C-alpha cells in the first residue's frame, strides 16, 4: 500500500501547543517528518499566530502556507465543571474551530486530514466494550453533551466530504487521555491530573483526608498521550478508508472513525488509591456523593485499529509516574 504521508509533506498540527498537539509534534519529528532537507515542514502555530475561530484568518494562513497534511487536535476542552457551566462555549467554539479547519482543508485540496474526537461521543449507557457502530444509538452523558455533539458533527462532516467529494479524511476517537503537558487547573482538569494535584497537595500539607468527586465506582480507560500521538502517525501512514482492506462496520460498510485506547479499565476509586500510593499518602479518601459520577463505564472496543496493526505500549503505572514528574516540573515553572 502506498502511504498517504511522506517526509516531503508540509504538516499542520492544529492545537500544537496543547497536550495532544505537542505530543503529535514530538512523534512526527521522532519518525523523521518535518525535515526541511527532505522538503518537509511541521507547522505548529500558536493561538497568537492563528485563530482557528476566525474563518478569514485561517483561510489566509492556508493560502500562504499550503499544508498537504492537516491534523486537528485544536479544541476547547475541560473537565466536568467546565463542561457543565459553559455548554454554549463548548458547543459553539468547537463547531467553529473544526468547521473552519475541515472546510478550508477541503477547499485547498489537502492530501489527508486527521480529525481527533473523543470517546464521549458514544451513548451514556452503551453496551461495553463500545464499538464504533454504537454512535448515535442512545442518549449522551449530560455533563459533556455539548462537547460530544460538536465532535459528532466533526466526524459526520469528514464522512460526508469523504463519501461525496472523495476527500481523504479519517477520524480517531481516543479514550480518556493523560500524560505530560496535561491541564492541572484546580477546577477544569480531568481525573488523573486532578487526583495528582489533590494527593500531592495533601501529602505536602500533611492533610488527614482528601475529598474526591462522586462515588468512585465508575470505570474508566486511560491512554497515554504519547501512545495516542504514535497512533495518529500510524493511522496517517496505514489507514485509508478507500482501501479494500480498511476496517468495516458490521454491515460491511467503510468506517470513517476508529476507536483508539488500551482495552483496559480501572475504577476511579482504585485509580485514586493508586495515585495516593505513588505519593505515599496514607490519609483517608472521602467520596462526595453530591457530585456527579458521569458515565458509569466507558471501555472502548479497539479491535478495528488492532486489525491494522496498532496497539498501545505505555502501561498505566509508568504513565502516571511520568505525569507526576511533569506536574512537579510544572509547579517549578
N, C-alpha and C positions, 0 to 999 in steps of 0.2 A: 504494500500500500504506500502511495506517495504521501508524504507528510504535508499538511496544510501550512505548517510553520517551519521556517528555516532561519539560519543565522543572519541572513541579509534582511530580515524583516524589521520594520520600524514599529515598535510595540508600545501602545499607550496603556498604562495601568492607571485607570481612573480610581481615585481613592488611594493613591500610592503612599500617602503619609500615615494611613491608619494601620491597625494591627494586621489585617489581612493583606492589604495592598503592599505594605513594606515586606511582608513575608514572601509574596509573589515576586517582588523585585529581586530579593535575595536568591530565590530559587532560579529565576531566569538567568541571572548572572552566573550562578554556580554551574548551570547547564551549558554555558557558552553563548547565550543570546546577548544581543546588545553591543557586541564588539564592533567598533567603527571600522577597524581594518578589514572586517568581513562585510562591510556595508550595512551593518545593523545598528539599531539605536533603541534604547528604552526610555520612553518619556514618562516621567513621574512628577508631573506638575503639582504644586501646592494649591490650596484654595485661593491664595493671593494671586497666583498666576492664571488660574482659570476657574470661573464659577459655573459649574455644570447646571445650575438653576437658570442661567441666562442662555437662551437658545442662540441668540445672535453672537454672543461672545464665544460660545462653544463652536458654532459654525465657522467663525473666523479662524479659530485655532486649528480646526481640522484642515481648512483650506491652506493655511500656512505651513502645516507640518506633515500632512498626508500620511497618517499611520496606516499600516497594512493589516495589523492585528490590534483588536481592542479587547481589553479585559475590564469588566465593570465590577469593581469592588467598592465603588463610591456609594454610600447610603447614609441616611440618618438612622442611627442605632441607639439602643439603650435598654435598660432593664425594665422590670415590671412597673416601677413608679413612673418612669419617663413615658412609657407606652400608655399607661393609664391616664396620665394627666395631660398629655399632648397628642391625642389621636389625630387631630387635624394636621399638625405638622408632620407626623409620621406618614400619613397617607399622601398629603399633597406634595411634600418635598421629595419623597421617594419616587412618586409617579413622575414628577417633573424631571428629576435627575436622569432616570432611566429612559424615559421617552425621548429626551433630548439626545442622549448618547446613542441609543439604538437607532432612531430615525436618521440622525446625521451620519452614522456609520453606514447605513444602507445607501443614503444619497451619494456618499463618497466611494461607494463600491469597495468597502473594506473587505479583505480576503477572508477573514474569520473573526467572529465575535464570541466571547465567552461572558455570559451573564451569571452572576452569583446570587442565588436566592437564599432560602432558609428552610429548615425542617418545620417551621411554624406554619407553613402553607397548608399543612395537612389537617384534617378534621381533629378536633379535640379528643374524640373517643374512637379514633381509627383503630382498626384491627392491627395487632402487633405481630411481627415487625412490619413497619409501614412500607408498602410497595408504592412505586411511582403512580400506579393506576388508581390509587385511593384519592388523588387530588380532586377536590370539589365534590366529594361524595357525602359530606356531612358538615355540621357547623364548626366554625373555627373557635379556638380559645379566645375568650372575650378580651383578656388583658393585652393581647398583642394583635388584635384583629386588623387594625389599620395597616400596620406594617406588613402583615401577611397578605392582605388584599393587594397592596402595591406590588409585592413580589409576584403574586399570581398573575397580575396584569403584565408584568415584565416577561414572564415565561410565555404567556399567550401571544404577546407581541412578537417575540422571537420565533415562536412556532408559526404564526401567521405569515411572517416575512419569508420564512424558510419554505413553507408549502406554496405560497402564492408567487413569490419572486425568486425562489431558489437562492435566498440569502443564507450564506453558510454561518449559522448561529447555533450555539449549544448552551445549555444551562446546567449548572451543578447546584444541588441542594444539600449544603452541609448541615450536619447535626450541630449541637452546641459547641462553640469554639472557645479556645483559651490559649494562653501562651504569652511569650514576650511581646511587649507593646500593647498589652490589654489596657482597658479603662478601669482605673481603680477608684473612681469617684464614689463618694460616700453613698449617694442616692441613685446614681444612674448606671452602676456597674452590673455585670452579670454574676452568676452564682459563684464561680470559682474565685475571681478576683475579689468579690465581696467577702467571701469567707476568709481568704488570705488576709485581707485588711483587718477583719474583726479579730482573728486569732493572734495576729502579730501585735495589735494594739493591746489585747487582753494580756498577753504574755509580758509585754514591756511595762504595762501599768499595774501588773500584779492583780488584775481583776479576778474575783472569785467565780464569775459566771459570764457567759456570752449568750446574748439573745439572738436567735435566728428566726427567719420568717417561716410561717406555715407549720405543718406537722412534721416535715422531714420525710414523709412517706413516698412522695413522687420519685420515680426512677428517671434518670437522665443518662444519655450517651454523650461522651465528650471526645472531641477531635482536636489534636494539637494543630495550631495554625500552620506550622511548617509542613505537616502532613497534607493539609488542605492545599498549600501552595504547590507542593510536588504533584498532587492530584490534578491541579489546574494545568500544569505543564504537560502532564501525561495525557489529559483529555484533549488538549490542543493538538498534540502530536498523533494521537491514536484513535480519536473518535470523530467520525464524520457521519451524520445522520443518513446520508445518501448511500453509504456503503452497504452492500448486500448482507454483510455480517454484523452490522451495527445492532445494538440492543433493541428489542421489540417489546411491545406490551403484550398482554395476554391474548389479544386478538390478532397478533402478527403485524401490527402497525408500528412504524418507526417511533421511538421515544425521543423527545426533544429536551428532556430534563432527566438527569440521573442523580440518585441519592449518593452521598459520599459521607462515610463515617467509619467507625471501628467495629460495629456489630456487638459492642459490649456496653453494659449499662451498670449503674450504681445508684442506690437510693441517696437522696440528699442528706439523710441522717448519717449514713455510712461515709459519705463524702466529707461531711463536717468533722466526723471523728478522725478520718484520715488526715485532713489538713491540720487539725489540732495536734495530732501526733508528731507531725513534721516540726512543729514549734515547741514540742514537749510541754504542751499546755494540759494541765490536769484538772482544771476547774470544771464547773457544771456547764452543760449546754442546754439552754432553755428554748422551747419552741413556742412561738407566738401564734396561737391558733386563730387569732383575729385577722391575721394576714393571709392572702390567697396562696394556694399551692400551685395554681396553674394546671396545665395538662397532667393527668395522673401518671402517664407513661408515654415515652416518645422515642422508641427504638426504631431505627431505620433498617429496612431490608436493603442490603448493599450488594446483592448477588449480581446485579446488572453491571456495575462498574468492576466487580471482581472478574466477571466473564471477559472483560477487556484486558485484564492482567494487572490491575492496580490493587494495592492493599496498604493500610496504614502501618507505620513502623514504630512510632513512639508510644510506649505504654504510659498509662495514666500517672503512675508514681514518678517516673522520670520527668514527665511533662510538668507535673505540679512543682517538683523541685526546681526546674528551670524557671517557672513562673514566679516562685518565691524569690529566687535570686534577682529576677527582673524587677520585682516590686521593691526589694531593698535598694537596688540601684536607682529606681525611680524616686525613692524618698531622699536620696542624697543629692539629686539634681534640682 
